Every structure is written in C-alpha cells, then in structure tokens.
Amino acid sequence: MTRTTLGFYIAAAYNLCIIVFSQGFSNSLGEVDPLFSPAGCVAVLLWGAAYFALSNRYAVAPAVALVFAIEKAFYGIHWLTWMSEHAGELSTMMEADILTGGFYAIYGVGDLAFMMFFGWVAWTWRAKLSGPIA
C-alpha cells in the first residue's frame, strides 16, 4: 500500500466518523447547521465511499481527486464561515452535547487538510488530466 492510498483510506474513515458524531443519523448536527441534516450526513458517507473507490486508481483519474479537493474546499470554507459566526457558542455546545460540539469544533480542520491532500494528488498526477480519453 502506498502512502497516497493510505491517505485515501484515512479520508474515507474520517468521513465515516459522521455516523458517530451524528449519533446514528439523528438530527443533532442538522439542528445546528442544515448542511448536516441526516440526508447531508448520508452525503458525507457517499463522498467517503468515493474516496475509498479511488484509493488504488488515483494515478489514472487525477481529475476525480481534483473534484474531491473542490468538495473539501466547499466544506472547509463553509466551516470557516460558520466558525466566524458561531465560535463563541462552542463551549456551550460542548457542555450540552460533546459529540455535536466536538464535531463543529474540528470538522473543518480535517476538511481543509484533505482538500490539500486531494489537491496534491491531482497536481502530482496532472499529466493524466490531458491524456487521451479511453
């Protein structure tokens, strides 16, 4: 297994953690931000499944990794915006529900890190972006 493949596996596992933080797809996260309603949490899982599916094929499909980087940028920017408006509420959220508060405290950091990882993958194998279409 390459380190890059491992990075894809870690990204998939990171997204899988939404099951724990959402407390089994309850609406605990969605009550704070509708992006993470139960349906939104399922979407997070689907993205994780896509990372896993590309984990051994990233070199031949770097455009997909670029899409992943853009998707992670969306979530990261959404988190930064949310934090700019609600960071002061985190301690109260943590006291009320450690999983919900913890999720909102950290999720964007991971998304921004994985944005950089997926961007690096797309850049590293960019020569395949302009090759012939099979």
C-alpha positions as a Python dict, from the first residue, in 0.01 Angstrom:
ca = {
    (1, 'M'): (0, 0, 0),
    (2, 'T'): (132, 343, -93),
    (3, 'R'): (113, 643, 138),
    (4, 'T'): (-124, 804, -110),
    (5, 'T'): (-358, 505, -95),
    (6, 'L'): (-339, 527, 283),
    (7, 'G'): (-435, 895, 259),
    (8, 'F'): (-748, 799, 66),
    (9, 'Y'): (-832, 534, 328),
    (10, 'I'): (-787, 787, 609),
    (11, 'A'): (-1009, 1037, 427),
    (12, 'A'): (-1278, 769, 387),
    (13, 'A'): (-1251, 677, 758),
    (14, 'Y'): (-1268, 1047, 850),
    (15, 'N'): (-1598, 1077, 665),
    (16, 'L'): (-1722, 751, 819),
    (17, 'C'): (-1695, 917, 1161),
    (18, 'I'): (-2005, 1119, 1072),
    (19, 'I'): (-2205, 818, 1195),
    (20, 'V'): (-2067, 867, 1547),
    (21, 'F'): (-2087, 1248, 1551),
    (22, 'S'): (-2443, 1248, 1414),
    (23, 'Q'): (-2536, 988, 1675),
    (24, 'G'): (-2656, 740, 1417),
    (25, 'F'): (-2801, 993, 1171),
    (26, 'S'): (-3012, 1173, 1428),
    (27, 'N'): (-3072, 1538, 1350),
    (28, 'S'): (-2835, 1656, 1626),
    (29, 'L'): (-2592, 1808, 1376),
    (30, 'G'): (-2865, 1930, 1143),
    (31, 'E'): (-3029, 2131, 1420),
    (32, 'V'): (-2711, 2340, 1436),
    (33, 'D'): (-2644, 2355, 1060),
    (34, 'P'): (-2885, 2215, 800),
    (35, 'L'): (-2590, 2109, 584),
    (36, 'F'): (-2553, 1819, 828),
    (37, 'S'): (-2913, 1703, 841),
    (38, 'P'): (-2949, 1323, 826),
    (39, 'A'): (-2953, 1342, 444),
    (40, 'G'): (-2642, 1561, 450),
    (41, 'C'): (-2469, 1307, 671),
    (42, 'V'): (-2551, 1033, 419),
    (43, 'A'): (-2393, 1252, 150),
    (44, 'V'): (-2078, 1274, 364),
    (45, 'L'): (-2071, 893, 374),
    (46, 'L'): (-2114, 873, -3),
    (47, 'W'): (-1816, 1105, -51),
    (48, 'G'): (-1616, 877, 179),
    (49, 'A'): (-1715, 576, -30),
    (50, 'A'): (-1594, 761, -339),
    (51, 'Y'): (-1255, 827, -175),
    (52, 'F'): (-1228, 458, -96),
    (53, 'A'): (-1324, 365, -453),
    (54, 'L'): (-1045, 582, -598),
    (55, 'S'): (-784, 478, -341),
    (56, 'N'): (-600, 249, -583),
    (57, 'R'): (-682, 433, -907),
    (58, 'Y'): (-591, 795, -830),
    (59, 'A'): (-296, 796, -1072),
    (60, 'V'): (-521, 726, -1371),
    (61, 'A'): (-802, 960, -1263),
    (62, 'P'): (-649, 1271, -1107),
    (63, 'A'): (-946, 1480, -1222),
    (64, 'V'): (-1158, 1292, -968),
    (65, 'A'): (-910, 1384, -695),
    (66, 'L'): (-944, 1745, -810),
    (67, 'V'): (-1322, 1718, -766),
    (68, 'F'): (-1258, 1583, -415),
    (69, 'A'): (-1033, 1882, -341),
    (70, 'I'): (-1305, 2121, -454),
    (71, 'E'): (-1565, 1936, -245),
    (72, 'K'): (-1341, 1956, 61),
    (73, 'A'): (-1282, 2327, -8),
    (74, 'F'): (-1659, 2377, -4),
    (75, 'Y'): (-1692, 2210, 338),
    (76, 'G'): (-1381, 2385, 472),
    (77, 'I'): (-1499, 2729, 364),
    (78, 'H'): (-1845, 2654, 499),
    (79, 'W'): (-1685, 2565, 834),
    (80, 'L'): (-1472, 2883, 839),
    (81, 'T'): (-1784, 3089, 771),
    (82, 'W'): (-1978, 2903, 1038),
    (83, 'M'): (-1694, 2946, 1288),
    (84, 'S'): (-1673, 3320, 1220),
    (85, 'E'): (-2036, 3349, 1326),
    (86, 'H'): (-2065, 3081, 1598),
    (87, 'A'): (-1722, 3012, 1754),
    (88, 'G'): (-1834, 3173, 2078),
    (89, 'E'): (-2111, 2914, 2112),
    (90, 'L'): (-1880, 2611, 2102),
    (91, 'S'): (-1820, 2582, 2477),
    (92, 'T'): (-2194, 2584, 2544),
    (93, 'M'): (-2245, 2329, 2268),
    (94, 'M'): (-1973, 2107, 2415),
    (95, 'E'): (-2137, 2119, 2757),
    (96, 'A'): (-2476, 2032, 2612),
    (97, 'D'): (-2353, 1760, 2371),
    (98, 'I'): (-1985, 1672, 2344),
    (99, 'L'): (-2028, 1498, 2008),
    (100, 'T'): (-2209, 1786, 1840),
    (101, 'G'): (-1982, 2050, 1991),
    (102, 'G'): (-1675, 1844, 1912),
    (103, 'F'): (-1783, 1795, 1554),
    (104, 'Y'): (-1835, 2165, 1492),
    (105, 'A'): (-1507, 2246, 1664),
    (106, 'I'): (-1296, 2024, 1439),
    (107, 'Y'): (-1461, 1910, 1118),
    (108, 'G'): (-1334, 2193, 900),
    (109, 'V'): (-972, 2144, 1001),
    (110, 'G'): (-982, 1792, 861),
    (111, 'D'): (-1169, 1901, 551),
    (112, 'L'): (-911, 2168, 476),
    (113, 'A'): (-628, 1921, 532),
    (114, 'F'): (-789, 1669, 297),
    (115, 'M'): (-851, 1947, 44),
    (116, 'M'): (-474, 1997, 36),
    (117, 'F'): (-413, 1621, 12),
    (118, 'F'): (-655, 1572, -279),
    (119, 'G'): (-518, 1883, -450),
    (120, 'W'): (-168, 1741, -415),
    (121, 'V'): (-283, 1410, -568),
    (122, 'A'): (-443, 1591, -865),
    (123, 'W'): (-130, 1803, -913),
    (124, 'T'): (112, 1512, -883),
    (125, 'W'): (-66, 1306, -1149),
    (126, 'R'): (-179, 1607, -1357),
    (127, 'A'): (-16, 1472, -1675),
    (128, 'K'): (-309, 1228, -1694),
    (129, 'L'): (-554, 1520, -1698),
    (130, 'S'): (-487, 1596, -2064),
    (131, 'G'): (-426, 1247, -2196),
    (132, 'P'): (-646, 1068, -2448),
    (133, 'I'): (-993, 964, -2340),
    (134, 'A'): (-1033, 588, -2330),
}
